[in-house]
Every structure is written in structure tokens, then in C-alpha cells.
Amino acid sequence: MSVTTHRLTNGLTVLVKEWHAAPVAACCITYAVGARDERPGQTGISHWLEHLMFRGTPRYPRGQLDRLIPRNGGSFNAFTTHDYTAYYATMPAAHVLMMLPIEADRMVELSFTDDDVANERSVILAERAGLENDPDWWLGEAVQLAAYDAHPYRNPVIGWRDDLARIGTGDLRRHYRAFYQPGNAVLALVGAVDTAQVIEAAEAAFGAIAGGAAPRPAVPADPWLSAERRVTVQRPGVAPALTLAFRVPDCRHPDIIPLLVLDGVLSGAGGTNRSARLYRALVERQYATAAGSSVDLALDPGTFQFGLTLHQHQAPEVVEQVLRDEIDRVQHEPVAEPELARVRKQVRAQRAFASESVTSQAIDLAGWHILGIAERGALLAEEIAAVTSDDVLRVARQYLDRRHGVVGVFVPERAE
């Protein structure tokens, strides 16, 4: 199923994919702004603005969308990442075009007061407090800080507490005006829609908005680490944990595809798999209760991470060595073709499963366009199928180099 791309004169990109498997459709508008684009002292402002986008406009006052969209059989939500912010809705296809004037209005007419900002400050600080109850959060935050010296990927999307305490209404309005522009947005519709009708409706809803696009701020290019870094987090908790992180290229780099397959060899596509190497080496042998890996698909160089939750009686240094042995194995022993064929099939299946719903397809279409990998998305299955054992061996050696990694250890403090 092909994707039609249409660009309005004001710069808005419209992507339409007709998918008539069911009478439903999804609409996603994604802005090229996220935690990556935040100035020092204003971390978390993109996520904060995402919250405020539900506060309403003069045309759609606060609370109206909460009634209007469900009344038409739909649901809507949003999320913020380091690289972009997305707003999406899923509903019967007959009603999905109603989202276009809503999103056009929110693009230019968002209204919020000092009280709204104060209320959302409390909500976000409470959200962060909830995250801080999880030891994995503290460990992940410490590892990200150690993995980057200056690049904003070192900052959490939700922001640092000190910044959340000082960001004001004026800061949020400037951020909104700078980035919420047609040339900075991608609108994707997927489902039982008519392409010509979608384009006509997009022109009607967004065409009169003045053009413009905020150039994304330049960000520091952190060099690869020249020596291993280690961090230890000691906080209340039950079980020790271990994280290893290695820098990898951005999502447009050719090596990302064999890195996805390497991730599949180690932990299985889409998460822990009982047939994958880390599960057999660490979970089955009672070193860890959970063990997995993941690779970032990011606008700038991201990380390949290993995450382990240890059995309470296991020493982190012992489990780390077991993990190192598995890394060493994949760096020196070619993956046998039967295992590689199974993993390639799993990775392709996982990617296909992740895009089964119209919602996932719309979110991916818009996000991949902003990341610059829209064409790669269409060819992903073919690229994965072409990965060889030599490719996996090469990227394992090149990127899982101990000298370029970060080791994070969580040591639980127990009440006496």
C-alpha cells in the first residue's frame, strides 16, 4: 500500500495511506520539536507544552474535545520524545476528517493562562515523582548523563526538577510560537479514507495558516567515549540492576539495520525472547530475573543498551562478567545461519506487528518522515532480510566496544 505525499504552500507535509481493512482511520500530526531542541535551563518544556495543548482554544474551549471526540467514536492522546512531539486520534473513518480543523486550530490558537501553567507544573512534577519511585528510572537517568557530555539526549524528556520549577508562561508561549508552525509539522492519515478528500480537507483546514518553519537548533556532536565510564546508583530498592550502554549511529546510518538484527540475536525482537541468548545465559541460569537489549532509532547518534534486573543474591560484578561473555561471543563467533534466519524472521514479524493498527501506522509515518527515514520504512523488511552473519559480527565488534561504553549499577539500600 503506497503513501501519497502532498505539501501545502505554507510548508505542511501531508501523508495519506489508504488501508481499507476496517472502517477506521487514524490522524497524527507530529511536530519536529522535542527534548533535543530545548535550551539549557528549559528541559522538559516540549513535554509541558504537549500537556497544555489539551487546555483548549477559543473555538474549542477546555473540555470540549474530551466530549466531542468520544461522542464521534474516537480517542486521542499525545506523546513527546527527544526528537519530536506527536498528537494522534483514532476513530471511525467517516469522522476522522473532523480532526483536521481541530489540529489546525491548536496549531495557531492555543490559549493558556498563568493558572494553567501552574496547574500543569504540579501535574508534571507529580509525574516525575512517580517515575522516581522506580529504581530503573534513576539508573537510566544516570547512564544517559554519563553517555553524553553535552548533547541534549543526556536530559530526560520530562525535564530536570530545577528547570521545571523555573519555566514560566512566557517561555512556553515562545516555544509554542517558534515550533508549532506548518513547515515544522507532518500530518499523517491512515485507514479507510479517500486520498483526494483528505488532501482537500487538509488544504481547507491548514491552507490559510501563514507559512514558516523553525530551523532546529544546532546541537553539540559528542565524540564517542574514549574510555569506559562507570556509575553507581544507591537508593531504596529490592533487587540490584545493571545497565550497559554503547553509542551507535543515527537512524539514517546503514549500520542501524544490522544493529536491529544484533539486538534480535541477543534479546529477541521487540523484547525478551526465551530463545534469545541473553535469556538463556542470564535468566535460565538464575543470574537475572530479566535481561534484554534495545537500540535507539534517533535523529542523532543514540545508544545500544543492555538492561538486567538481577536476582537478589547475585553480585553485580559476577553478572556483568556473564554478560560480557555473551557480548564477547557475538563479537568473535559468527551467528549460525539457522539462528540468523530465525532472528531475521522475528525482527521482520515484530516490525510488521508493530504497524498492524492504523494508529501505529500513522504515528510511524509522521515520525519516520521527521527522522528522515520515511523511505527506509517502506524497505525495512528487505533490508533486514539482506543482513548477513558477517554484518552482525562487524557491528558487534565496532559498536559494543568496552572502551566506548557506560556501565551503570543499581545497588539497593534496604531499611535496617
Order of alpha helices (4+ residues) and beta strands (2+ residues): beta-beta-beta-alpha-alpha-beta-beta-alpha-alpha-alpha-alpha-alpha-beta-alpha-beta-beta-alpha-beta-beta-alpha-alpha-alpha-alpha-alpha-beta
